[in-house]
């Protein structure tokens, strides 16, 4: 009798795993998230989500329980290398990419399971969310304006008592977009006189929240709407707009992506010190750029995560901060790294 029970249980588990790995098999309506987890994730994260060795726990993990699941979806799709800290403990195991092995439905199912198991209590994930993350669509300049700018400058570009109109603004429609880009990136405070009117609204800074492509799209939208007829702006225009823009973008990229390991002042931590590093301040930035683009040890590769312009900006910032006094890095320097 015992052997019969064992066979039946084995058949049930096998069927569940088969249904998880092949959603159409056995007439399964949707993948079983627990079965997907057991088949693919337990070797590193353990069946109870407690992790082990260099692999972090998923139970009571703040990243797993975030209401916004976008970052978690990206980690499953594209993997993750380098150290990660969970509940004060650092882990260094690499997370493989699963976009080629698991369907949108399977990833949604396993994440929904993980986010509701072992005491976790986060919203489920839908296949549509995974599909959107798998092939993200860049926001148009119009969409960025609506999200970031219209509340102050109005959808018509007409401005308000505190915020100037963008329609017909000489800074917006200038032959060179540099001044406008500098205001978008660095923000501006204090009163300003435009067309004989005084405005005193605070313009926030947007570095780190908008990529070079976003900035180009937004600037192009501003320069070609509401009767404005200025030339469009390219990513190259953003990259070459001036040192104050490059350094501010680089500073923000460093704070968002590098400071956790290298220290907020480049003093080092999990990663080596960047302040005073001969590798950083070398006349030839190639070795430093190769490390950024290709990764090294616990240092992840940033190829595909940052544009060439953004890598150039953060490298230029690092090479000119905390007492470092090395020359700027160009996009051509970055693209020369294979």
Steps between C-alpha positions, in 0.01 A plus 500: 500500500787735590663451160174587326477825695859585411433437130183712509678787676789483255256513212329806646830685552620406151176621347525829687856556388411406141210741503726774637774446245263446208183704556311324222571153633233303682247762402635740763317832493788694654840413650528395862731754664605264778593231249702749294679600820574141601629417153725804453571697816543275803862403431605853591214641705392174676146356497392722789643820354768535767791512255841366586868577456544786251131498403258733680177399668172577329296473819463837674708660224409868458579495126266204450222671697510838326160602371661596168621172352685656203851455641430143609372412153813647341724295730328176398503592131856628475679357802719686743869495589693657783424540868154562639409577861190344656406580859852620575677195355691512173473225239709457186346212307415567135136485393467353148273652237178306438350690204594222256391211724171618649194652335327816617231287664756284681693799633178666613391179673828438683529862613140499620581184697819644649324824595231311693700214657692468830326800656553729199194710422544696176268542200505235231674549165316475168636364170431842347738662748772252404433553129537876542830454683628249246467749214479845657388788285689825538277784613440765240589862566129572530455230765801623700369857486160385623656306788767747606425849374135567419396552861706820513524613138152376399418260218480795261849620593338826610646509850348651815562792732799319654627299203587653162342408170700268278314601187709767331765499774834622361698250712291210370525606138866608506720370219699311765301286748780516758344760732164323502663162568702650784180627664328162459797309642611740775173672585474864596392695806437867565316763298554522125385764252362368168335724242456774759328271752646388832465133598602348831404131474767241580608284207607157634811324374445184296838320474482127563126497437530563127742317272685674220236365262222634726662844515536509122138395448369753754711785363390419145135505608540839668676647196246380243160563662263791574634692201867441590702416190850424627718209389458165677749385764701178476670291766830628365377856566437402861842338538681800354285771660765602753703398803241617756239270345738205461628523856152534652375198307814308597461594865142378504587175319779438750269559799234270356721219377852510646506662845358196682820307425762771445384748767323832455836679487683232306666378820425135431302238688393172348671626186842664481565867563471720193645813659870507415486171308770481228260288293249785512739789443709342225547713189343215306151426640477170309564268796243679714243499221559130431420427865179704480390347171613140553488460877769349718466273803204631699479805274204452263509586133312819416492435126139523388393660828659839438541670164845588371430864586401408855811286549709790373324735743546283809861422408571871450345575839708234675822616332444860613366454855640451853840637403521309173613725217489294181359603166143447380380184326332516162234282344763387250718378788207291626398354163860392440460246781386164363 
